[in-house]
Amino acid sequence: EAALSSCNATVMENVAEGCARVCVQLKDSSQTKTILTSVAMPPLHRCRSSLDAISASSSDNSSGHAASQVESATQTLISCLGVLKQLIRFCDASIGETHVLTDVLTAVWPVLKD
């Protein structure tokens, strides 16, 4: 979880890729769903926080501090979306009654909608 909460996009994506690759090999799809949801949640929470920071800073356009906050929040958002990209990329061909990313995508949708 520490790597998924870091600010290092490469580390975050590599951890997500590794988890996804291992998870798709599991035979128990409910266990796979649980693990993938656990992998996705820290970055998802950071996405939500980043979007909130961008929204809050947009009302204060004149401040250099606000611009810095928006830049930082945007970089965090990019890193966190990279994690989701890797999960989708490596779980796209999952086989089963329901897709292993159903729970992840259900949690992500409200954030992406914003």
C-alpha angles and dihedrals in degrees: 000000000000092000091049090052095048124104093237107106094194094052092046093050093045092052091047091049093049093048092048093049092051094043096054088058092059117101095212107080093190090057090047091052091050094050094046091049089051090051093049100046102073093051091042091055089049090051090055092048091048093051090049091051092049091049093048093047094049090072090059102055096154097064123091086207090059091051090051091050091050091050092050093046091048092053090049090049091051092050093049094047087052088062091053090047091056093048091051093043096054098036097044094101096047115145124215146088091290128018114262091232096055093105093044093050091046089055093043098048098077090050094048091047090060 
